[in-house]
Amino acid sequence: MAEGLFQKLIANSEIEIEVQSAGVSTFGGQKPSQHTLDILKDEGVDLTNNLSQPLDSKLINEANYICLLYTSDAADEEDSVDL
């Protein structure tokens, strides 16, 4: 979801950037849920062909920037990492 929304955000800008999304709780190759697709459709974003991928060291090492999304319930201050 974040990948699609960010791609929409930069679509009409002069920014040339490759956007990828990865998760820490996925096996990879999973399609977005229908609920997610419905929400994104309302925002004009189509991720029907998107497949999940696990976060791995290759993605981290190739990235210039990494943005993290989490809720306060999912991580506490001791578990956070400054990149």
C-alpha positions in Angstrom: 0.0 0.0 0.0 2.8 2.4 0.9 4.6 1.7 -2.3 1.6 2.5 -4.5 0.6 5.7 -2.5 4.2 7.0 -2.7 4.4 6.3 -6.4 1.2 8.3 -6.9 2.7 11.1 -4.8 5.8 11.4 -7.0 4.1 10.6 -10.4 3.9 14.2 -11.6 7.1 15.4 -10.2 10.6 15.6 -11.7 11.9 13.1 -9.2 13.4 10.0 -10.7 13.2 7.3 -8.1 12.7 3.6 -7.9 10.2 2.7 -5.2 10.0 -0.7 -3.6 8.2 -2.1 -0.6 9.2 -5.0 1.5 8.0 -6.5 4.8 9.4 -8.3 7.8 6.4 -10.6 8.1 6.0 -12.0 4.6 7.1 -15.1 2.8 7.1 -13.2 -0.5 4.9 -13.6 -3.6 1.7 -12.7 -1.8 -0.9 -10.6 -3.5 -2.5 -7.6 -1.7 -5.7 -8.3 0.1 -8.9 -7.4 -1.6 -9.5 -4.8 1.2 -6.2 -3.2 0.4 -7.0 -3.1 -3.4 -10.4 -1.6 -2.7 -8.9 1.2 -0.6 -6.2 1.9 -3.1 -8.7 1.9 -6.0 -10.5 4.8 -4.2 -7.2 6.7 -4.3 -6.6 5.9 -8.0 -3.8 3.4 -7.3 -3.8 0.0 -8.9 -1.5 -2.7 -7.3 -3.4 -5.8 -8.6 -0.1 -7.1 -10.1 2.0 -6.3 -7.0 3.5 -9.2 -5.0 5.0 -8.9 -1.5 8.7 -9.4 -0.9 10.6 -10.0 2.3 13.1 -7.4 3.5 16.6 -8.7 3.1 20.1 -7.5 3.2 20.4 -7.1 -0.6 17.5 -4.6 -0.6 18.9 -2.8 2.4 22.4 -2.6 0.8 21.1 -1.3 -2.5 18.9 1.4 -1.0 19.8 5.0 -0.8 16.9 5.7 1.6 14.7 3.5 3.7 11.4 4.6 5.1 9.9 2.6 7.9 6.2 2.4 8.8 5.0 1.1 12.1 2.6 1.8 14.9 3.4 2.5 18.5 1.9 -0.8 19.3 4.2 -2.7 16.9 7.5 -1.3 18.2 8.7 0.4 21.3 11.6 2.8 21.7 14.0 0.0 22.6 13.3 -1.9 19.4 13.7 1.2 17.1 16.8 1.6 15.0 18.3 4.9 13.7 19.5 4.5 10.1 
